[in-house]
Amino acid sequence: MFLQDQLDSGAIAGEQPLGHQDPDVSCRSINDFFPLIVCLNLKRRSDRWRQMQARFLANQIRDVVHFPAIDGTEVPLPQSWPSTPGAYGCLQSHVAIVEFARSLGVSSVLIFEDDVEFANDFQKKLLPVLAHLPTNWQMFFLGAIALEDPVPVSPGLATITKAYSTYAYAIHHTLFDAFIQLNKNSEQLLDINSFILQQNYSCYCASPYLAWVESGYSDAQEKIENHWYLRESLVLFGESANRLLAKTCVFLDLAGESEGQAIENLYFLLDYYREYFQGYLSVCVLEQGKASQLDPGRLPENTRHLLFAEDSTREQNFARAVNRLGKEFDYLILSSNGLYLQPMDFRGNLQMCRRHKLTCGFSRQIQLTAKDSQILKENADGRGLNLSAYQCGEQSGDLRQGESSDCYYFFYSELYLELIDKPLLKDGQSAGCIHDLVQALPCYYAPNSALVLSV
């Protein structure tokens, strides 16, 4: 990874000469503020350029320069390149744009990738943000995935020190040289280098976000992506997100008579929750039977385990477990064994639960093959797992929550405690299906998928 001392000593924020004067901040449109606006687009994706032309027109963004992207599949890759050819082409394309802007002598350049979507009333929302943008700005993002908490500085604007995504951002001319120097011969991802720039220069981001990445196939990542949480302006990482995780418990139901692969799936999920949520998240396993089938040595530290009678239902077990432990937490997740949400989808659902008190954790579930289940278990963040065939309908397993017995609900704890205090859920009496209970309540339905591990 590049280190801070690889940057020119004279290129640190505050030491750069101001040079050009910025456009008048009382501008009437985005074109008044940014003298050069560029859209990066692969020659073989003319469909996306036509789509972006329509979006620019709809949002009154004029005179956008069509910039042919470097196709990573057609150029040599560095020997130690850590990602896809598409990601390398993306890196080099952004360098080429900044070199182009520098050659023109413009005061700044605004860069769009060809899969960006804009907020409703985009210009109306953007112009007041630009009016508050400090004159010493050096990078400005219309949206990003923050790994540390942004710091609000004015209405609609925050500083960022560790955020990635370069689908819609601007660079001031005072940063052109440092940007090119850091990225031109880099063997690191553009996003990683962006962290270094953000930690050393004046970088800002719109808050809430004014643009995001459309759902669909990513040429850079070479897979289907759905960054729905960007549309919601969610901050998924940082100290505030960690505090939220620390107030949350997953109640994981191990169905009666589970054995073999189903129990291995449970161990995988427990390890996944521990590793990808840094020990902040609590988990409680709910099991039925006369004796436990679990190996205590394979339960991660601080995992709780409750054993219930063989004849109890899942809903009764959830209710009893929450009655016993729920008051310790602000948020509860009720999940069937074998269901997996990707880390960002999990975090996004939890953030939406804070807003809405109840979140339906997925809109559809995808039944993985045994081969794909093994790939997921070997890389719990989903790397190497190609879901394109499932999402294009070539594989089976497209079910929505409520159409199967599986569940993955995020509850504000007081809401669920109120529910289970009702007569039908008290004292071990018959409890209605959790799907029926949820349908009677206001709920946010997350657009992401859940993956179902094979058994």
MIMARKOL-270695 format. One record per residue (C-alpha): x, y, z; residue in three letters. Coordinates in steps of 0.5 Angstrom, whole numbers, plus 500, padded with zeros to 3 digits. Last residue first. Layout:
BEGIN
XYZALA
...
***
This chain:
BEGIN
444442507VAL
445448502SER
446455504LEU
440460503VAL
443467501LEU
438473502ALA
437478497SER
437486498ASN
431491497PRO
430492504ALA
422492506TYR
421497511TYR
415495516CYS
409498519PRO
406493522LEU
400488521ALA
405484516GLN
410483521VAL
405479525LEU
403474519ASP
410473518HIS
412471525ILE
407465524CYS
402466530GLY
404463537ALA
400458540SER
400458548GLN
407458552GLY
405463557ASP
404469553LYS
404469545LEU
397469544LEU
396474550PRO
400480547LYS
406481551ASP
410478545ILE
408484541LEU
410489546GLU
417486547LEU
418486539TYR
416493539LEU
421495545GLU
427491542SER
427495535TYR
426489530PHE
430486525PHE
427480521TYR
430475518TYR
425469516CYS
425462513ASP
418459513SER
417460505SER
413465501GLU
413470507GLY
420473505GLN
420473497ARG
423466494LEU
427466488ASP
431459489GLY
432456482SER
438458477GLN
438461470GLU
433467473GLY
438473472CYS
439474479GLN
441466480TYR
446466474ALA
449473476SER
450471483LEU
458469482ASN
461468489LEU
469469488GLY
468474494ARG
462473498GLY
464476505ASP
465469508ALA
470467503ASN
471459504GLU
464458507LYS
461462501LEU
465458496ILE
462452499GLN
455454499SER
456456491ASP
458448490LYS
452446494ALA
448450490THR
445456493LEU
438458494GLN
437465493ILE
432469498GLN
428475496ARG
426482499SER
431481504PHE
431483512GLY
424486513CYS
426492517THR
422494524LEU
423500528LYS
423505522HIS
429509522ARG
433504527ARG
431499523CYS
434502517MET
441502520GLN
440495522LEU
438493515ASN
444497512GLY
449493516ARG
446486514PHE
446489507ASP
453491507MET
456484511PRO
452480505GLN
446477508LEU
446469510TYR
440465512LEU
442458514GLY
439458521ASN
432462521SER
433469524SER
430474529LEU
434480529ILE
433484536LEU
435492537TYR
436496543ASP
439490547PHE
439488554GLU
431488555LYS
431482550GLY
435477554LEU
429473558ARG
423475554ASN
427475548VAL
429468548ALA
421466550ARG
418470544ALA
423467539PHE
422460542ASN
415461542GLN
415463535GLU
420457533ARG
415452536THR
416448542SER
414441542ASP
422439543GLU
423443549ALA
428449549PHE
435449549LEU
438456549LEU
445458547HIS
449464548ARG
455466544THR
460470548ASN
466466545GLU
465463539PRO
461456539LEU
466450536ARG
468448543GLY
461447545PRO
459442540ASP
452443538LEU
447437538GLN
444439545SER
439435549ALA
432433550LYS
430437543GLY
430445541GLN
435450539GLU
436457540LEU
443460538VAL
444467541CYS
449472538VAL
451479540SER
455484535LEU
461488537TYR
466482536GLY
468485530GLN
462485526PHE
465481520TYR
469476524GLU
464474530ARG
458474525TYR
461470520TYR
464465525ASP
457464528LEU
454463521LEU
459458519PHE
458454525TYR
450454524LEU
452452517ASN
455446520GLU
449444524ILE
445444517ALA
450440514GLN
450434519GLY
444435523GLU
437439525SER
432435528GLU
428441531GLY
430448527ALA
436452529LEU
433459530ASP
439464531LEU
437470535PHE
441476533VAL
443481538CYS
444488537THR
446494542LYS
454493540ALA
452493533LEU
449500534LEU
455503538ARG
459500532ASN
455504527ALA
457510531SER
464509531GLU
465508524GLY
462503518PHE
455503515LEU
453510514VAL
447510510LEU
445515505SER
438511503GLU
440511496ARG
447509498LEU
444503502TYR
441500495TRP
448499493HIS
446493489ASN
452490485GLU
452485479ILE
459482478LYS
465484474GLU
467489479GLN
469494474ALA
464493469ASP
459493475SER
452489473TYR
446492476GLY
443496481SER
445504480GLU
450507483VAL
449513488TRP
448521487ALA
445526492LEU
448523498TYR
445526505PRO
450529506SER
454531500ALA
461529501CYS
468533503TYR
475533502CYS
480538505SER
487534504TYR
491529507ASN
487523510GLN
482524504GLN
488523499LEU
490517503ILE
483514503PHE
483515495SER
489511494ASN
485505497ILE
479507493ASP
483507486LEU
486500488LEU
493499489GLN
498497484GLU
500505483SER
503507477ASN
499513475LYS
495513482ASN
499517487LEU
503522482GLN
496523478ILE
492525485PHE
498529488ALA
499533481ASP
491534480PHE
490536488LEU
490544487THR
486543481HIS
480541485HIS
477534484ILE
470533483ALA
466526485TYR
461522482ALA
462514481TYR
468514485THR
467510491SER
470510498TYR
470513504ALA
476514509LYS
477522512THR
470525510ILE
468532512THR
460533511ALA
455537507LEU
448538507GLY
447544512PRO
454545514SER
460542517VAL
458535519PRO
463530521VAL
463523517PRO
464517521ASP
469512518GLU
468507513LEU
464512509ALA
461509502ILE
461515498ALA
456520495GLY
456527491LEU
464527493PHE
468533493PHE
475533493MET
480539494GLN
476544498TRP
479551500ASN
474555498THR
469551503PRO
463548500LEU
457552503HIS
454555497ALA
456548493LEU
451545498VAL
445550497PRO
446548489LEU
446541490LEU
439540493LYS
435544487LYS
440541482GLN
438534484PHE
431535484ASP
430527485ASN
437524487ALA
441522481PHE
443515479GLU
450514477VAL
452508472ASP
457511467ASP
462514472GLU
461521473PHE
467526474ILE
467533476LEU
473537474VAL
476543477SER
480550476SER
481548469VAL
488549466GLY
486544460LEU
492540461SER
490539468ARG
483536466ALA
486531461PHE
491529466GLU
485528471VAL
481524466ILE
487520465ALA
488518472VAL
481516472HIS
481512467SER
488508469GLN
484506476LEU
478504472CYS
482500467GLY
485497474TYR
478495477ALA
476492470GLY
482487470PRO
479485477THR
483486484SER
490485487PRO
495487482TRP
501484484SER
504483477GLN
501489474PRO
496488469LEU
497489461PRO
492492457VAL
486490454GLU
481487459THR
482493463GLY
479497458ASP
481504459ILE
475509459ALA
473513453PRO
471520456PHE
464523454HIS
465531456VAL
458533459VAL
456540456ASP
450541460ARG
447538467ILE
440540467GLN
437534471ASN
433530465ALA
438532460LEU
444529464PHE
440522465ARG
438522458ALA
445522456GLN
447517462MET
443512458GLN
446513452ARG
453512455TRP
450506458ARG
448503452ASP
455505448SER
458500453ARG
463497448ARG
467504448LYS
467504456LEU
464510459ASN
467515464LEU
463522464CYS
466528464VAL
464535467ILE
469541466LEU
468548468PRO
465546475PHE
461551479PHE
457555473ASP
456548470ASN
452545476ILE
447551476SER
445558478ARG
452559481CYS
452563488SER
459560489VAL
462564483ASP
467560480PRO
474558484ASP
480563483GLN
486559480HIS
492559484GLY
491557491LEU
498555493PRO
498548496GLN
501548503GLU
494548506GLY
493541504ALA
499537503ILE
503538496ALA
509541498GLY
512534501SER
510530495ASP
506524496LEU
510518498GLN
511520505ASP
504518506GLN
504511505LEU
502507499PHE
500500500MET
***
